[in-house]
Amino acid sequence: MKIQITVGEVSLTATLDDSETAQAIYDALPFDLPFNTWGDEIYFGIPLYLKTEGERELVEVGELAYWPPGHAFCIFYGPTPASTDDRPRAASEIIPFGRIDGDATAFNQAKAPKIQVIRLDE
């Protein structure tokens, strides 16, 4: 499953994995929502309340994840305030469900009030 994530002038594709979380998020698209940042992480609440599966806190640059406490879609593109090294670390356990195709650090340049996420496989 392929998606496109756009924030202002920055637009990147991503590939979702073969999990129930990825499928539920894909089925709920499109999103056009305001977002927040936390260090080098973009996150925004989505209208899904998903069960937990395969949770962890340490992620890689470019990973996409669902954060159960905030019902949020997260994009990690660098260290966060919880990081202890150069790798992103979530505030609490997250459920990874995909990754950016290419250089996720491009989101450092993203300036816009909203994020758009759409399906590309239709």
Biopython code that builds the backbone (N, CA, C, O; Angstrom):
import numpy as np
from Bio.PDB.StructureBuilder import StructureBuilder

atoms = [
    (1, "MET", "N", (0.854, -1.174, 0.000)),
    (1, "MET", "CA", (0.000, 0.000, 0.000)),
    (1, "MET", "C", (0.895, 1.231, 0.000)),
    (1, "MET", "O", (1.794, 1.362, 0.830)),
    (2, "LYS", "N", (0.639, 2.114, -0.926)),
    (2, "LYS", "CA", (1.418, 3.340, -1.072)),
    (2, "LYS", "C", (0.558, 4.545, -0.708)),
    (2, "LYS", "O", (-0.630, 4.602, -1.027)),
    (3, "ILE", "N", (1.185, 5.506, -0.032)),
    (3, "ILE", "CA", (0.509, 6.752, 0.302)),
    (3, "ILE", "C", (1.417, 7.927, -0.048)),
    (3, "ILE", "O", (2.621, 7.763, -0.248)),
    (4, "GLN", "N", (0.822, 9.107, -0.116)),
    (4, "GLN", "CA", (1.580, 10.337, -0.313)),
    (4, "GLN", "C", (1.294, 11.262, 0.861)),
    (4, "GLN", "O", (0.142, 11.472, 1.242)),
    (5, "ILE", "N", (2.375, 11.814, 1.432)),
    (5, "ILE", "CA", (2.272, 12.715, 2.581)),
    (5, "ILE", "C", (2.791, 14.076, 2.138)),
    (5, "ILE", "O", (3.917, 14.190, 1.654)),
    (6, "THR", "N", (1.964, 15.113, 2.306)),
    (6, "THR", "CA", (2.331, 16.449, 1.861)),
    (6, "THR", "C", (2.157, 17.459, 2.988)),
    (6, "THR", "O", (1.105, 17.536, 3.623)),
    (7, "VAL", "N", (3.225, 18.238, 3.222)),
    (7, "VAL", "CA", (3.199, 19.363, 4.157)),
    (7, "VAL", "C", (3.800, 20.538, 3.409)),
    (7, "VAL", "O", (5.011, 20.594, 3.195)),
    (8, "GLY", "N", (2.955, 21.475, 3.014)),
    (8, "GLY", "CA", (3.433, 22.614, 2.247)),
    (8, "GLY", "C", (4.080, 22.169, 0.946)),
    (8, "GLY", "O", (3.456, 21.480, 0.139)),
    (9, "GLU", "N", (5.338, 22.564, 0.741)),
    (9, "GLU", "CA", (6.082, 22.233, -0.476)),
    (9, "GLU", "C", (6.712, 20.848, -0.431)),
    (9, "GLU", "O", (7.212, 20.365, -1.447)),
    (10, "VAL", "N", (6.696, 20.202, 0.732)),
    (10, "VAL", "CA", (7.328, 18.885, 0.889)),
    (10, "VAL", "C", (6.288, 17.789, 0.669)),
    (10, "VAL", "O", (5.265, 17.743, 1.353)),
    (11, "SER", "N", (6.561, 16.912, -0.286)),
    (11, "SER", "CA", (5.649, 15.812, -0.590)),
    (11, "SER", "C", (6.475, 14.549, -0.790)),
    (11, "SER", "O", (7.328, 14.490, -1.675)),
    (12, "LEU", "N", (6.218, 13.537, 0.038)),
    (12, "LEU", "CA", (6.955, 12.273, -0.023)),
    (12, "LEU", "C", (5.981, 11.108, -0.071)),
    (12, "LEU", "O", (4.872, 11.192, 0.456)),
    (13, "THR", "N", (6.400, 10.029, -0.701)),
    (13, "THR", "CA", (5.595, 8.809, -0.692)),
    (13, "THR", "C", (6.073, 7.920, 0.442)),
    (13, "THR", "O", (7.178, 8.076, 0.961)),
    (14, "ALA", "N", (5.221, 6.997, 0.807)),
    (14, "ALA", "CA", (5.546, 6.030, 1.854)),
    (14, "ALA", "C", (4.905, 4.699, 1.499)),
    (14, "ALA", "O", (3.913, 4.639, 0.773)),
    (15, "THR", "N", (5.496, 3.636, 2.026)),
    (15, "THR", "CA", (4.976, 2.283, 1.841)),
    (15, "THR", "C", (4.511, 1.766, 3.191)),
    (15, "THR", "O", (5.267, 1.773, 4.162)),
    (16, "LEU", "N", (3.266, 1.318, 3.247)),
    (16, "LEU", "CA", (2.726, 0.753, 4.475)),
    (16, "LEU", "C", (2.995, -0.747, 4.510)),
    (16, "LEU", "O", (3.039, -1.406, 3.471)),
    (17, "ASP", "N", (3.173, -1.274, 5.714)),
    (17, "ASP", "CA", (3.443, -2.705, 5.841)),
    (17, "ASP", "C", (2.146, -3.511, 5.795)),
    (17, "ASP", "O", (1.060, -2.953, 5.632)),
    (18, "ASP", "N", (2.270, -4.787, 5.936)),
    (18, "ASP", "CA", (1.129, -5.700, 5.873)),
    (18, "ASP", "C", (0.654, -6.010, 7.292)),
    (18, "ASP", "O", (0.888, -7.102, 7.809)),
    (19, "SER", "N", (-0.012, -5.042, 7.913)),
    (19, "SER", "CA", (-0.501, -5.222, 9.276)),
    (19, "SER", "C", (-1.925, -4.691, 9.380)),
    (19, "SER", "O", (-2.391, -3.943, 8.520)),
    (20, "GLU", "N", (-2.601, -5.089, 10.444)),
    (20, "GLU", "CA", (-3.964, -4.597, 10.668)),
    (20, "GLU", "C", (-3.960, -3.084, 10.884)),
    (20, "GLU", "O", (-4.869, -2.388, 10.432)),
    (21, "THR", "N", (-2.941, -2.580, 11.571)),
    (21, "THR", "CA", (-2.841, -1.141, 11.816)),
    (21, "THR", "C", (-2.708, -0.391, 10.496)),
    (21, "THR", "O", (-3.432, 0.575, 10.258)),
    (22, "ALA", "N", (-1.790, -0.826, 9.637)),
    (22, "ALA", "CA", (-1.587, -0.174, 8.338)),
    (22, "ALA", "C", (-2.866, -0.200, 7.515)),
    (22, "ALA", "O", (-3.231, 0.805, 6.905)),
    (23, "GLN", "N", (-3.546, -1.331, 7.491)),
    (23, "GLN", "CA", (-4.773, -1.449, 6.704)),
    (23, "GLN", "C", (-5.861, -0.514, 7.224)),
    (23, "GLN", "O", (-6.563, 0.126, 6.440)),
    (24, "ALA", "N", (-6.000, -0.435, 8.547)),
    (24, "ALA", "CA", (-7.026, 0.445, 9.129)),
    (24, "ALA", "C", (-6.745, 1.909, 8.794)),
    (24, "ALA", "O", (-7.665, 2.665, 8.479)),
    (25, "ILE", "N", (-5.493, 2.301, 8.859)),
    (25, "ILE", "CA", (-5.136, 3.685, 8.536)),
    (25, "ILE", "C", (-5.340, 3.942, 7.054)),
    (25, "ILE", "O", (-5.888, 4.979, 6.680)),
    (26, "TYR", "N", (-4.913, 3.025, 6.208)),
    (26, "TYR", "CA", (-5.095, 3.166, 4.762)),
    (26, "TYR", "C", (-6.581, 3.313, 4.413)),
    (26, "TYR", "O", (-6.959, 4.157, 3.600)),
    (27, "ASP", "N", (-7.409, 2.483, 5.039)),
    (27, "ASP", "CA", (-8.853, 2.525, 4.779)),
    (27, "ASP", "C", (-9.490, 3.847, 5.216)),
    (27, "ASP", "O", (-10.510, 4.255, 4.661)),
    (28, "ALA", "N", (-8.894, 4.517, 6.209)),
    (28, "ALA", "CA", (-9.446, 5.769, 6.731)),
    (28, "ALA", "C", (-9.018, 6.999, 5.921)),
    (28, "ALA", "O", (-9.561, 8.085, 6.122)),
    (29, "LEU", "N", (-8.064, 6.843, 5.021)),
    (29, "LEU", "CA", (-7.582, 7.978, 4.224)),
    (29, "LEU", "C", (-8.668, 8.487, 3.289)),
    (29, "LEU", "O", (-9.537, 7.709, 2.896)),
    (30, "PRO", "N", (-8.654, 9.762, 2.916)),
    (30, "PRO", "CA", (-7.580, 10.748, 3.077)),
    (30, "PRO", "C", (-7.700, 11.518, 4.392)),
    (30, "PRO", "O", (-8.766, 11.582, 5.005)),
    (31, "PHE", "N", (-6.547, 12.111, 4.812)),
    (31, "PHE", "CA", (-6.501, 13.021, 5.944)),
    (31, "PHE", "C", (-6.038, 14.380, 5.433)),
    (31, "PHE", "O", (-5.158, 14.459, 4.576)),
    (32, "ASP", "N", (-6.620, 15.431, 5.950)),
    (32, "ASP", "CA", (-6.206, 16.809, 5.688)),
    (32, "ASP", "C", (-6.418, 17.527, 7.016)),
    (32, "ASP", "O", (-7.496, 18.060, 7.282)),
    (33, "LEU", "N", (-5.373, 17.535, 7.849)),
    (33, "LEU", "CA", (-5.529, 17.919, 9.241)),
    (33, "LEU", "C", (-4.397, 18.817, 9.728)),
    (33, "LEU", "O", (-3.300, 18.790, 9.169)),
    (34, "PRO", "N", (-4.657, 19.615, 10.771)),
    (34, "PRO", "CA", (-3.559, 20.329, 11.408)),
    (34, "PRO", "C", (-2.648, 19.307, 12.099)),
    (34, "PRO", "O", (-3.084, 18.206, 12.436)),
    (35, "PHE", "N", (-1.389, 19.679, 12.304)),
    (35, "PHE", "CA", (-0.448, 18.761, 12.917)),
    (35, "PHE", "C", (0.408, 19.477, 13.951)),
    (35, "PHE", "O", (0.423, 20.705, 14.030)),
    (36, "ASN", "N", (1.113, 18.688, 14.735)),
    (36, "ASN", "CA", (2.056, 19.195, 15.732)),
    (36, "ASN", "C", (3.422, 18.590, 15.446)),
    (36, "ASN", "O", (3.540, 17.610, 14.711)),
    (37, "THR", "N", (4.454, 19.189, 16.039)),
    (37, "THR", "CA", (5.791, 18.601, 15.979)),
    (37, "THR", "C", (6.297, 18.427, 17.401)),
    (37, "THR", "O", (5.910, 19.151, 18.319)),
    (38, "TRP", "N", (7.176, 17.441, 17.552)),
    (38, "TRP", "CA", (7.837, 17.166, 18.832)),
    (38, "TRP", "C", (9.257, 16.776, 18.474)),
    (38, "TRP", "O", (9.526, 15.618, 18.152)),
    (39, "GLY", "N", (10.167, 17.738, 18.530)),
    (39, "GLY", "CA", (11.492, 17.499, 17.973)),
    (39, "GLY", "C", (11.335, 17.255, 16.482)),
    (39, "GLY", "O", (10.633, 18.000, 15.798)),
    (40, "ASP", "N", (11.983, 16.215, 15.976)),
    (40, "ASP", "CA", (11.869, 15.860, 14.564)),
    (40, "ASP", "C", (10.826, 14.754, 14.359)),
    (40, "ASP", "O", (11.102, 13.708, 13.772)),
    (41, "GLU", "N", (9.645, 15.022, 14.856)),
    (41, "GLU", "CA", (8.488, 14.136, 14.680)),
    (41, "GLU", "C", (7.286, 15.005, 14.350)),
    (41, "GLU", "O", (7.037, 16.016, 15.006)),
    (42, "ILE", "N", (6.546, 14.600, 13.329)),
    (42, "ILE", "CA", (5.241, 15.197, 13.027)),
    (42, "ILE", "C", (4.204, 14.215, 13.555)),
    (42, "ILE", "O", (4.322, 13.007, 13.347)),
    (43, "TYR", "N", (3.188, 14.736, 14.237)),
    (43, "TYR", "CA", (2.096, 13.861, 14.678)),
    (43, "TYR", "C", (0.777, 14.616, 14.612)),
    (43, "TYR", "O", (0.721, 15.836, 14.770)),
    (44, "PHE", "N", (-0.283, 13.848, 14.374)),
    (44, "PHE", "CA", (-1.624, 14.438, 14.306)),
    (44, "PHE", "C", (-2.644, 13.372, 14.653)),
    (44, "PHE", "O", (-2.509, 12.206, 14.283)),
    (45, "GLY", "N", (-3.666, 13.802, 15.373)),
    (45, "GLY", "CA", (-4.728, 12.897, 15.771)),
    (45, "GLY", "C", (-5.548, 12.444, 14.572)),
    (45, "GLY", "O", (-5.845, 13.227, 13.670)),
    (46, "ILE", "N", (-5.904, 11.173, 14.581)),
    (46, "ILE", "CA", (-6.744, 10.616, 13.518)),
    (46, "ILE", "C", (-7.956, 9.942, 14.161)),
    (46, "ILE", "O", (-7.887, 9.534, 15.321)),
    (47, "PRO", "N", (-9.053, 9.819, 13.437)),
    (47, "PRO", "CA", (-10.282, 9.281, 14.023)),
    (47, "PRO", "C", (-10.302, 7.750, 14.085)),
    (47, "PRO", "O", (-11.259, 7.116, 13.642)),
    (48, "LEU", "N", (-9.237, 7.168, 14.639)),
    (48, "LEU", "CA", (-9.150, 5.714, 14.776)),
    (48, "LEU", "C", (-8.717, 5.354, 16.192)),
    (48, "LEU", "O", (-7.866, 6.022, 16.780)),
    (49, "TYR", "N", (-9.300, 4.310, 16.724)),
    (49, "TYR", "CA", (-8.953, 3.807, 18.046)),
    (49, "TYR", "C", (-8.547, 2.351, 17.855)),
    (49, "TYR", "O", (-9.382, 1.448, 17.900)),
    (50, "LEU", "N", (-7.253, 2.140, 17.641)),
    (50, "LEU", "CA", (-6.750, 0.827, 17.255)),
    (50, "LEU", "C", (-6.198, 0.056, 18.436)),
    (50, "LEU", "O", (-5.663, 0.634, 19.382)),
    (51, "LYS", "N", (-6.336, -1.262, 18.368)),
    (51, "LYS", "CA", (-5.758, -2.106, 19.406)),
    (51, "LYS", "C", (-4.237, -2.122, 19.244)),
    (51, "LYS", "O", (-3.703, -1.833, 18.173)),
    (52, "THR", "N", (-3.575, -2.461, 20.315)),
    (52, "THR", "CA", (-2.118, -2.449, 20.289)),
    (52, "THR", "C", (-1.568, -3.755, 19.718)),
    (52, "THR", "O", (-2.145, -4.829, 19.886)),
    (53, "GLU", "N", (-0.422, -3.618, 19.031)),
    (53, "GLU", "CA", (0.265, -4.777, 18.459)),
    (53, "GLU", "C", (1.696, -4.373, 18.139)),
    (53, "GLU", "O", (1.910, -3.362, 17.470)),
    (54, "GLY", "N", (2.670, -5.129, 18.596)),
    (54, "GLY", "CA", (4.056, -4.871, 18.240)),
    (54, "GLY", "C", (4.573, -3.520, 18.658)),
    (54, "GLY", "O", (5.250, -2.846, 17.882)),
    (55, "GLU", "N", (4.267, -3.114, 19.867)),
    (55, "GLU", "CA", (4.650, -1.785, 20.316)),
    (55, "GLU", "C", (6.132, -1.698, 20.677)),
    (55, "GLU", "O", (6.737, -2.663, 21.143)),
    (56, "ARG", "N", (6.699, -0.500, 20.447)),
    (56, "ARG", "CA", (8.064, -0.192, 20.871)),
    (56, "ARG", "C", (8.225, 1.318, 20.920)),
    (56, "ARG", "O", (7.379, 2.055, 20.413)),
    (57, "GLU", "N", (9.310, 1.779, 21.532)),
    (57, "GLU", "CA", (9.557, 3.215, 21.620)),
    (57, "GLU", "C", (10.647, 3.682, 20.666)),
    (57, "GLU", "O", (10.548, 4.781, 20.120)),
    (58, "LEU", "N", (11.682, 2.878, 20.452)),
    (58, "LEU", "CA", (12.784, 3.271, 19.591)),
    (58, "LEU", "C", (12.430, 2.997, 18.136)),
    (58, "LEU", "O", (12.014, 1.890, 17.794)),
    (59, "VAL", "N", (12.594, 4.003, 17.278)),
    (59, "VAL", "CA", (12.247, 3.877, 15.864)),
    (59, "VAL", "C", (13.408, 4.365, 15.014)),
    (59, "VAL", "O", (14.387, 4.901, 15.532)),
    (60, "GLU", "N", (13.293, 4.178, 13.721)),
    (60, "GLU", "CA", (14.300, 4.645, 12.776)),
    (60, "GLU", "C", (13.777, 5.875, 12.045)),
    (60, "GLU", "O", (12.567, 6.071, 11.927)),
    (61, "VAL", "N", (14.698, 6.699, 11.558)),
    (61, "VAL", "CA", (14.313, 7.848, 10.744)),
    (61, "VAL", "C", (13.511, 7.342, 9.547)),
    (61, "VAL", "O", (13.930, 6.412, 8.858)),
    (62, "GLY", "N", (12.367, 7.957, 9.308)),
    (62, "GLY", "CA", (11.517, 7.574, 8.187)),
    (62, "GLY", "C", (10.375, 6.650, 8.548)),
    (62, "GLY", "O", (9.507, 6.400, 7.711)),
    (63, "GLU", "N", (10.347, 6.136, 9.763)),
    (63, "GLU", "CA", (9.251, 5.231, 10.128)),
    (63, "GLU", "C", (7.961, 6.000, 10.397)),
    (63, "GLU", "O", (7.975, 7.132, 10.881)),
    (64, "LEU", "N", (6.861, 5.356, 10.071)),
    (64, "LEU", "CA", (5.516, 5.837, 10.374)),
    (64, "LEU", "C", (4.983, 4.969, 11.498)),
    (64, "LEU", "O", (5.248, 3.767, 11.534)),
    (65, "ALA", "N", (4.240, 5.559, 12.409)),
    (65, "ALA", "CA", (3.725, 4.787, 13.529)),
    (65, "ALA", "C", (2.410, 5.370, 14.019)),
    (65, "ALA", "O", (2.092, 6.535, 13.776)),
    (66, "TYR", "N", (1.658, 4.535, 14.712)),
    (66, "TYR", "CA", (0.424, 4.943, 15.379)),
    (66, "TYR", "C", (0.729, 5.017, 16.869)),
    (66, "TYR", "O", (1.286, 4.081, 17.443)),
    (67, "TRP", "N", (0.361, 6.133, 17.490)),
    (67, "TRP", "CA", (0.576, 6.334, 18.925)),
    (67, "TRP", "C", (-0.760, 6.164, 19.636)),
    (67, "TRP", "O", (-1.597, 7.066, 19.595)),
    (68, "PRO", "N", (-0.977, 5.009, 20.296)),
    (68, "PRO", "CA", (-2.286, 4.728, 20.903)),
    (68, "PRO", "C", (-2.787, 5.763, 21.911)),
    (68, "PRO", "O", (-3.966, 6.113, 21.852)),
    (69, "PRO", "N", (-1.957, 6.280, 22.841)),
    (69, "PRO", "CA", (-2.524, 7.226, 23.816)),
    (69, "PRO", "C", (-3.134, 8.482, 23.179)),
    (69, "PRO", "O", (-4.113, 9.020, 23.698)),
    (70, "GLY", "N", (-2.580, 8.945, 22.084)),
    (70, "GLY", "CA", (-3.091, 10.149, 21.433)),
    (70, "GLY", "C", (-3.880, 9.872, 20.175)),
    (70, "GLY", "O", (-4.312, 10.803, 19.495)),
    (71, "HIS", "N", (-4.079, 8.579, 19.850)),
    (71, "HIS", "CA", (-4.769, 8.187, 18.614)),
    (71, "HIS", "C", (-4.164, 8.962, 17.448)),
    (71, "HIS", "O", (-4.876, 9.582, 16.657)),
    (72, "ALA", "N", (-2.828, 8.914, 17.359)),
    (72, "ALA", "CA", (-2.123, 9.781, 16.427)),
    (72, "ALA", "C", (-1.294, 9.019, 15.398)),
    (72, "ALA", "O", (-0.755, 7.946, 15.672)),
    (73, "PHE", "N", (-1.209, 9.604, 14.213)),
    (73, "PHE", "CA", (-0.351, 9.186, 13.109)),
    (73, "PHE", "C", (0.962, 9.950, 13.326)),
    (73, "PHE", "O", (0.944, 11.174, 13.454)),
    (74, "CYS", "N", (2.089, 9.249, 13.371)),
    (74, "CYS", "CA", (3.381, 9.861, 13.652)),
    (74, "CYS", "C", (4.354, 9.602, 12.511)),
    (74, "CYS", "O", (4.386, 8.513, 11.938)),
    (75, "ILE", "N", (5.141, 10.616, 12.193)),
    (75, "ILE", "CA", (6.192, 10.511, 11.183)),
    (75, "ILE", "C", (7.492, 10.922, 11.863)),
    (75, "ILE", "O", (7.626, 12.061, 12.311)),
    (76, "PHE", "N", (8.447, 10.004, 11.940)),
    (76, "PHE", "CA", (9.717, 10.271, 12.600)),
    (76, "PHE", "C", (10.776, 10.593, 11.547)),
    (76, "PHE", "O", (11.044, 9.784, 10.659)),
    (77, "TYR", "N", (11.380, 11.790, 11.655)),
    (77, "TYR", "CA", (12.396, 12.181, 10.686)),
    (77, "TYR", "C", (13.690, 12.641, 11.346)),
    (77, "TYR", "O", (14.542, 13.232, 10.683)),
    (78, "GLY", "N", (13.848, 12.381, 12.633)),
    (78, "GLY", "CA", (15.065, 12.713, 13.363)),
    (78, "GLY", "C", (14.837, 12.556, 14.854)),
    (78, "GLY", "O", (13.804, 12.036, 15.275)),
    (79, "PRO", "N", (15.794, 13.001, 15.656)),
    (79, "PRO", "CA", (15.675, 12.850, 17.107)),
    (79, "PRO", "C", (14.466, 13.607, 17.674)),
    (79, "PRO", "O", (14.030, 14.620, 17.127)),
    (80, "THR", "N", (13.952, 13.091, 18.763)),
    (80, "THR", "CA", (12.856, 13.715, 19.499)),
    (80, "THR", "C", (13.390, 14.113, 20.881)),
    (80, "THR", "O", (14.508, 13.733, 21.229)),
    (81, "PRO", "N", (12.627, 14.863, 21.671)),
    (81, "PRO", "CA", (13.089, 15.195, 23.025)),
    (81, "PRO", "C", (13.366, 13.972, 23.905)),
    (81, "PRO", "O", (14.102, 14.083, 24.885)),
    (82, "ALA", "N", (12.791, 12.811, 23.577)),
    (82, "ALA", "CA", (13.037, 11.597, 24.352)),
    (82, "ALA", "C", (14.271, 10.821, 23.876)),
    (82, "ALA", "O", (14.667, 9.846, 24.514)),
    (83, "SER", "N", (14.878, 11.241, 22.771)),
    (83, "SER", "CA", (16.030, 10.527, 22.206)),
    (83, "SER", "C", (17.239, 10.594, 23.137)),
    (83, "SER", "O", (17.469, 11.593, 23.818)),
    (84, "THR", "N", (18.002, 9.505, 23.145)),
    (84, "THR", "CA", (19.257, 9.471, 23.903)),
    (84, "THR", "C", (20.457, 9.411, 22.967)),
    (84, "THR", "O", (21.602, 9.432, 23.419)),
    (85, "ASP", "N", (20.198, 9.335, 21.662)),
    (85, "ASP", "CA", (21.233, 9.366, 20.628)),
    (85, "ASP", "C", (20.600, 9.976, 19.372)),
    (85, "ASP", "O", (19.620, 10.713, 19.480)),
    (86, "ASP", "N", (21.136, 9.685, 18.193)),
    (86, "ASP", "CA", (20.617, 10.288, 16.961)),
    (86, "ASP", "C", (19.314, 9.673, 16.462)),
    (86, "ASP", "O", (18.703, 10.185, 15.524)),
    (87, "ARG", "N", (18.884, 8.570, 17.089)),
    (87, "ARG", "CA", (17.663, 7.899, 16.640)),
    (87, "ARG", "C", (16.426, 8.503, 17.293)),
    (87, "ARG", "O", (16.469, 8.949, 18.439)),
    (88, "PRO", "N", (15.328, 8.510, 16.550)),
    (88, "PRO", "CA", (14.075, 8.982, 17.146)),
    (88, "PRO", "C", (13.596, 8.022, 18.236)),
    (88, "PRO", "O", (13.776, 6.809, 18.132)),
    (89, "ARG", "N", (12.999, 8.570, 19.257)),
    (89, "ARG", "CA", (12.363, 7.777, 20.315)),
    (89, "ARG", "C", (11.010, 8.407, 20.583)),
    (89, "ARG", "O", (10.898, 9.616, 20.783)),
    (90, "ALA", "N", (9.984, 7.568, 20.585)),
    (90, "ALA", "CA", (8.621, 8.045, 20.841)),
    (90, "ALA", "C", (8.446, 8.409, 22.322)),
    (90, "ALA", "O", (9.227, 7.983, 23.174)),
    (91, "ALA", "N", (7.422, 9.193, 22.608)),
    (91, "ALA", "CA", (7.116, 9.589, 23.983)),
    (91, "ALA", "C", (6.709, 8.389, 24.830)),
    (91, "ALA", "O", (6.976, 8.344, 26.031)),
    (92, "SER", "N", (6.068, 7.425, 24.198)),
    (92, "SER", "CA", (5.694, 6.160, 24.832)),
    (92, "SER", "C", (5.545, 5.154, 23.692)),
    (92, "SER", "O", (5.811, 5.485, 22.537)),
    (93, "GLU", "N", (5.134, 3.963, 23.998)),
    (93, "GLU", "CA", (5.100, 2.912, 22.977)),
    (93, "GLU", "C", (4.198, 3.264, 21.797)),
    (93, "GLU", "O", (3.092, 3.780, 21.961)),
    (94, "ILE", "N", (4.707, 2.967, 20.609)),
    (94, "ILE", "CA", (3.995, 3.214, 19.355)),
    (94, "ILE", "C", (3.907, 1.911, 18.572)),
    (94, "ILE", "O", (4.565, 0.927, 18.909)),
    (95, "ILE", "N", (3.088, 1.916, 17.525)),
    (95, "ILE", "CA", (2.934, 0.757, 16.656)),
    (95, "ILE", "C", (3.412, 1.154, 15.259)),
    (95, "ILE", "O", (2.687, 1.846, 14.544)),
    (96, "PRO", "N", (4.617, 0.733, 14.852)),
    (96, "PRO", "CA", (5.091, 1.046, 13.499)),
    (96, "PRO", "C", (4.189, 0.395, 12.453)),
    (96, "PRO", "O", (3.724, -0.730, 12.636)),
    (97, "PHE", "N", (3.945, 1.120, 11.344)),
    (97, "PHE", "CA", (3.100, 0.546, 10.292)),
    (97, "PHE", "C", (3.594, 0.847, 8.883)),
    (97, "PHE", "O", (2.921, 0.488, 7.917)),
    (98, "GLY", "N", (4.746, 1.494, 8.734)),
    (98, "GLY", "CA", (5.261, 1.786, 7.403)),
    (98, "GLY", "C", (6.480, 2.674, 7.466)),
    (98, "GLY", "O", (6.983, 2.990, 8.544)),
    (99, "ARG", "N", (6.961, 3.080, 6.276)),
    (99, "ARG", "CA", (8.109, 3.973, 6.242)),
    (99, "ARG", "C", (8.115, 4.840, 4.993)),
    (99, "ARG", "O", (7.579, 4.473, 3.947)),
    (100, "ILE", "N", (8.740, 6.000, 5.137)),
    (100, "ILE", "CA", (8.891, 6.948, 4.042)),
    (100, "ILE", "C", (9.800, 6.340, 2.982)),
    (100, "ILE", "O", (10.807, 5.712, 3.307)),
    (101, "ASP", "N", (9.442, 6.526, 1.713)),
    (101, "ASP", "CA", (10.294, 6.118, 0.584)),
    (101, "ASP", "C", (11.210, 7.299, 0.279)),
    (101, "ASP", "O", (10.760, 8.292, -0.293)),
    (102, "GLY", "N", (12.451, 7.213, 0.640)),
    (102, "GLY", "CA", (13.356, 8.333, 0.374)),
    (102, "GLY", "C", (13.806, 8.998, 1.657)),
    (102, "GLY", "O", (13.832, 8.372, 2.717)),
    (103, "ASP", "N", (14.160, 10.271, 1.559)),
    (103, "ASP", "CA", (14.771, 11.021, 2.644)),
    (103, "ASP", "C", (13.728, 11.737, 3.500)),
    (103, "ASP", "O", (13.249, 12.811, 3.136)),
    (104, "ALA", "N", (13.384, 11.142, 4.627)),
    (104, "ALA", "CA", (12.375, 11.709, 5.521)),
    (104, "ALA", "C", (12.826, 13.019, 6.156)),
    (104, "ALA", "O", (11.994, 13.792, 6.632)),
    (105, "THR", "N", (14.137, 13.282, 6.170)),
    (105, "THR", "CA", (14.614, 14.531, 6.776)),
    (105, "THR", "C", (14.136, 15.751, 5.996)),
    (105, "THR", "O", (14.276, 16.875, 6.478)),
    (106, "ALA", "N", (13.579, 15.558, 4.811)),
    (106, "ALA", "CA", (12.998, 16.670, 4.052)),
    (106, "ALA", "C", (11.896, 17.363, 4.853)),
    (106, "ALA", "O", (11.604, 18.535, 4.617)),
    (107, "PHE", "N", (11.284, 16.650, 5.795)),
    (107, "PHE", "CA", (10.227, 17.269, 6.606)),
    (107, "PHE", "C", (10.770, 18.373, 7.503)),
    (107, "PHE", "O", (9.988, 19.149, 8.051)),
    (108, "ASN", "N", (12.099, 18.465, 7.671)),
    (108, "ASN", "CA", (12.683, 19.601, 8.402)),
    (108, "ASN", "C", (12.338, 20.917, 7.724)),
    (108, "ASN", "O", (12.292, 21.955, 8.385)),
    (109, "GLN", "N", (12.096, 20.896, 6.429)),
    (109, "GLN", "CA", (11.788, 22.099, 5.654)),
    (109, "GLN", "C", (10.290, 22.351, 5.518)),
    (109, "GLN", "O", (9.887, 23.346, 4.916)),
    (110, "ALA", "N", (9.472, 21.481, 6.058)),
    (110, "ALA", "CA", (8.019, 21.560, 5.879)),
    (110, "ALA", "C", (7.423, 22.711, 6.682)),
    (110, "ALA", "O", (7.562, 22.779, 7.904)),
    (111, "LYS", "N", (6.766, 23.601, 5.975)),
    (111, "LYS", "CA", (6.102, 24.748, 6.604)),
    (111, "LYS", "C", (4.682, 24.858, 6.056)),
    (111, "LYS", "O", (4.487, 25.217, 4.895)),
    (112, "ALA", "N", (3.716, 24.556, 6.871)),
    (112, "ALA", "CA", (2.310, 24.653, 6.471)),
    (112, "ALA", "C", (1.449, 24.416, 7.713)),
    (112, "ALA", "O", (1.923, 23.835, 8.689)),
    (113, "PRO", "N", (0.202, 24.854, 7.688)),
    (113, "PRO", "CA", (-0.664, 24.639, 8.839)),
    (113, "PRO", "C", (-1.300, 23.243, 8.885)),
    (113, "PRO", "O", (-1.791, 22.811, 9.928)),
    (114, "LYS", "N", (-1.285, 22.539, 7.731)),
    (114, "LYS", "CA", (-1.944, 21.230, 7.680)),
    (114, "LYS", "C", (-1.081, 20.204, 6.971)),
    (114, "LYS", "O", (-0.161, 20.544, 6.226)),
    (115, "ILE", "N", (-1.396, 18.952, 7.216)),
    (115, "ILE", "CA", (-0.754, 17.834, 6.537)),
    (115, "ILE", "C", (-1.832, 17.106, 5.747)),
    (115, "ILE", "O", (-2.961, 16.954, 6.213)),
    (116, "GLN", "N", (-1.476, 16.659, 4.549)),
    (116, "GLN", "CA", (-2.394, 15.878, 3.724)),
    (116, "GLN", "C", (-1.788, 14.489, 3.505)),
    (116, "GLN", "O", (-0.606, 14.351, 3.192)),
    (117, "VAL", "N", (-2.616, 13.483, 3.675)),
    (117, "VAL", "CA", (-2.184, 12.099, 3.440)),
    (117, "VAL", "C", (-3.250, 11.464, 2.554)),
    (117, "VAL", "O", (-4.433, 11.441, 2.894)),
    (118, "ILE", "N", (-2.801, 10.949, 1.406)),
    (118, "ILE", "CA", (-3.728, 10.328, 0.451)),
    (118, "ILE", "C", (-3.218, 8.961, 0.012)),
    (118, "ILE", "O", (-2.032, 8.656, 0.137)),
    (119, "ARG", "N", (-4.130, 8.148, -0.501)),
    (119, "ARG", "CA", (-3.772, 6.845, -1.082)),
    (119, "ARG", "C", (-3.198, 7.040, -2.476)),
    (119, "ARG", "O", (-3.613, 7.939, -3.207)),
    (120, "LEU", "N", (-2.242, 6.194, -2.840)),
    (120, "LEU", "CA", (-1.702, 6.217, -4.198)),
    (120, "LEU", "C", (-2.031, 4.950, -4.975)),
    (120, "LEU", "O", (-1.808, 4.899, -6.185)),
    (121, "ASP", "N", (-2.550, 3.937, -4.313)),
    (121, "ASP", "CA", (-2.768, 2.644, -4.951)),
    (121, "ASP", "C", (-4.134, 2.470, -5.596)),
    (121, "ASP", "O", (-4.484, 1.357, -5.990)),
    (122, "GLU", "N", (-4.900, 3.515, -5.712)),
    (122, "GLU", "CA", (-6.263, 3.314, -6.240)),
    (122, "GLU", "C", (-6.304, 3.433, -7.741)),
    (122, "GLU", "O", (-7.369, 3.292, -8.343)),
]
sb = StructureBuilder()
sb.init_structure("model")
sb.init_model(0)
sb.init_chain("A")
sb.init_seg("    ")
for serial, (resi, resn, name, xyz) in enumerate(atoms, 1):
    if name == "N":
        sb.init_residue(resn, " ", resi, " ")
    sb.init_atom(name, np.array(xyz, "f"), 0.0, 1.0, " ", f" {name:<3s}", serial, name[0])
structure = sb.get_structure()
